[in-house]
Amino acid sequence: MKNLKYIVLTIIMLSTTFSCVEDEIMTKDEPIVEGSVLKLNEIMSKDVGDNPDWIEVYNSGTTDMDISGYFLNDKATVGGYEIPSGTIIPAGGFYFVDANESGESISSGGEDVGLFEPNGTIVDHTVTPDMSSNVGLTWAREIDGAGQWKISSPTPNSSNGSVANTAPFLDASSITEFTDVYAVSVSDADGISSVKLVLIIGESVQSLDMALVDGEYKTSVPKANVGEVVKYYVVATDNTGLKSYYPSNGTNEPAEFSVVGGLSELSFEGEIDGNRGNVTFTATPLYPEQVDELRLYYLFPGEQQDEDNGFDDKTKIEMTQNGDTWEAVVPALNIEGEVHYYIRVEYVDGTKTYYPLEDGGDFNHDLGTTWPTYTVEAVNYDEVVETTITSTDGPLTSLTFPTNPIPGSDINLVLEYASSEEITEARVYFAVGDEPEYVKANKVSGEDDDTFTQTGVTINLKDVVTDGDELSLSETGAKVSFYVRISTDTAEYYYSNTGAMSLDNTPGGGDTDESDDFKDDPTLWNVYTVQ
C-alpha cells in the first residue's frame, strides 16, 4: 500500500525540479544517468539509536561485477567514498556499506545520493525524502534494481521484496511524575493510523491521542495527585491494523510510576558574597496546591546529626509560603565553614518527600554527613588597629580598644586607673548606629567582671547586644559609640574620645555635674566599626 505522500514525492522526483522538504524548494537539473545494471537499491538515513546510516547497491545483471574504485556520494557529483579494490557484487547480489566505514551520513531531512564509475560517470541517483518521522525505515526500490522508490521496512543485504507486513516500529521511554510532555518515535512503511497513550489511575482510564510534532508523536501528560500510582502504556496502529505496544505486553503489564512530589526548584543566596550574612532559601515544590508544610533543616560547622549525639543538633525552620514558593532564612555565620541542609515537603495526604530525594542514593535525612552543603567563604580582614587614649584627670589613666575589630572576635576594652579612693564602678555605656543616644540600660558593668581590680578591668563587648532592639556590638558593619564612666563613693568621672574628663561630684556633696551635657553629646564618645 502506498502512502499518498510518497506517490506525490515520486512524481516530483521524476520532474526536472524537485523538493527536499515541503517548505524548501530546490531547483536544479536532474543528473544524466548512464544505463547500468548497477543500481542504488536501499538507503537508511535515520536508524534506531546510534546505528549508522547505510547504502545498499544491487547488481541486476547476470554476471558478477568488479566495482573497485566506484564512488558513493551524498551529492549528485562524483567524489565521496571510493569502494575498495577487489570488491565484487555477484549477479543478483548486493553490496552494503555503512557510514562508519564510508563516512557518508545521509541527512534525515532529505539528500542526494549518487553512484559513480571510477571515471566520474554517474551510474544511478536518487533523492531521499524527509525521514525524520520515519525512524527505523528506509528509502528503497519497490523491486530490487527497478520500480519506484518508497518508504519501506529495512532489508539490508537482502531482497526488498523479502519483508513481510510488520507492526509499526515503536521507540518509547519511561514516564515519570516529572514528565510534562511525553514523546515517542513511531514509523511504518504502510503509514501510521494512530498513536495513543493510555493512563490508568485507580478506576480511571484515559486514552490520549498523540500528535505528530517535529518527527515525534507527543501529548501532554495530566498531573496526578501525590500518593497515587499511575499505570500506562502506548499503542501504535498502522494503516493495515497491525499494532505495537510499549511496554511490549502493555495491556496486561503496563508500566507504572508513583507520584511522590518534592521540589521542582531550590535556590539559596547569602546577603553578602560568599554566603556571608543571612542565607535565604527559596523552594518551589511540585503540586503546591497539595502542600501542607515545608521545613528547612540545617547544621552549622561542628554540629552533627547521627546516633552518637542522639540526633539532637539539627535546627528546623518552618518555611513561609509566598504564592507557589516557600522561603526560610539560615542566620548569619560569622566564621568560614560548611553548612549542611535538607528540605522536607509534607503533603496533605501525609506523604513526606525530601530534597535530595531518598531514592537509593547516599542521602539519609537522619545522617548529617550525607546532606548537601553550602560553604561560607573566608573573609580576608584588615589588620586590627588598637587605639590607646590616655587621660591625666581623675582616676582613668588609659583606655585601649580595637577601632576595626573582626566580626565574632573578642572586642576587648582595656581600662587602667588609679585612685586614693576605692573604685566602686568601671562601666562602659554604648549605642549602635549613626545616630547614637544615651540609653541607661545599654551598659556593661566592669565591676562585675572577673578581671576587675582596683587598677584596671578588661570589658569584652563580643557577645553584647543593645537593650530592646538587640543590635549586636560585634556583627559585620556595626558602628558602636561608647564611653567610660569610673565611680567612687564621692564622684563619677566621664571620659571622652580625647581623654578629657567630665565630672559629677554631687554624690560627695560637691556642686559640679557635667554628666547630662556629656551624655547628650555623642561626638565626645569613642567609636569603633566592625569589619
C-alpha positions, 0 to 999 in steps of 0.5 A: 500500500502506498502512502499518498505522500510518497506517490506525490514525492515520486512524481516530483522526483521524476520532474526536472525540479524537485523538493527536499522538504515541503517548505524548501524548494530546490531547483536544479537539473536532474543528473544524466544517468548512464544505463547500468545494471548497477543500481542504488537499491536501499538507503537508511538515513535515520536508524534506531539509536546510534546505528549508522546510516547505510547504502545498499547497491544491487547488481541486476545483471547476470554476471558478477561485477568488479566495482573497485574504485566506484564512488558513493556520494551524498551529492549528485557529483562524483567524489565521496567514498571510493569502494575498495579494490577487489570488491565484487557484487555477484549477479543478483547480489548486493553490496552494503556499506555503512557510514562508519566505514564510508563516512557518508551520513545521509541527512534525515531531512532529505539528500542526494545520493549518487553512484559513480564509475571510477571515471566520474560517470554517474551510474544511478541517483536518487533523492531521499525524502524527509525521514525524520518521522520515519525512524527505523525505515528506509528509502528503497526500490519497490523491486530490487534494481527497478520500480519506484522508490518508497518508504519501506521496512529495512532489508539490508543485504537482502531482497526488498521484496523479502519483508513481510507486513510488520507492526509499526516500529515503536521507540518509547521511554519511561514516564515519570511524575516529572514528565510534562510532555511525553514523546515517542518515535513511531514509523511504518512503511504502510503509514501510521493510523494512530498513536495513543497513550493510555493512563490508568489511575485507580478506576480511571482510564484515559486514552490520549491521542498523540500528535505528530510534532517535529518527527515525534508523536507527543501529548501532554501528560495530566498531573496526578495527585501525590500518593497515587500510582499511575499505570500506562502504556502506548499503542501504535496502529498502522494503516493495515491494523497491525499494532505495537505496544510499549511496554511490549505486553502493555495491556496486561503489564503496563508500566507504572510510576508513583507520584511522590512530589518534592521540589521542582526548584531550590535556590539559596543566596547569602546577603553578602558574597560568599554566603556571608550574612543571612542565607535565604532559601527559596523552594518551589515544590511540585503540586503546591496546591497539595502542600501542607508544610515545608521545613528547612533543616540545617547544621552549622560547622561542628554540629552533627546529626547521627546516633552518637549525639542522639540526633539532637543538633539539627535546627528546623525552620518552618518555611513561609509560603509566598504564592507557589514558593516557600522561603526560610532564612539560615542566620548569619555565620560569622566564621568560614565553614560548611553548612549542611541542609535538607528540605522536607515537603509534607503533603496533605495526604501525609506523604513526606518527600525530601530534597535530595530525594531518598531514592537509593542514593547516599542521602539519609535525612537522619545522617548529617554527613550525607546532606548537601552543603553550602560553604561560607567563604573566608573573609580576608580582614584588615589588620586590627588597629588598637587605639590607646587614649590616655587621660591625666584627670581623675582616676582613668589613666588609659583606655585601649580598644580595637577601632576595626575589630573582626566580626565574632572576635573578642572586642576587648576594652582595656581600662587602667586607673588609679585612685586614693579612693576605692573604685566602686564602678568601671562601666562602659555605656554604648549605642549602635548606629549613626545616630547614637543616644544615651540609653541607661540600660545599654551598659556593661558593668566592669565591676562585675567582671572577673578581671576587675581590680582596683587598677584596671578591668578588661570589658569584652563587648563580643557577645553584647547586644543593645537593650530592646532592639538587640543590635549586636556590638560585634556583627559585620558593619556595626558602628558602636559609640561608647564611653567610660564612666569610673565611680567612687563613693564621692564622684563619677568621672566621664571620659571622652574620645580625647581623654578629657574628663567630665565630672559629677561630684554631687554624690560627695556633696560637691556642686559640679555635674557635667554628666547630662551635657556629656551624655547628650553629646555623642561626638565626645564618645569613642567609636569603633566599626566592625569589619 
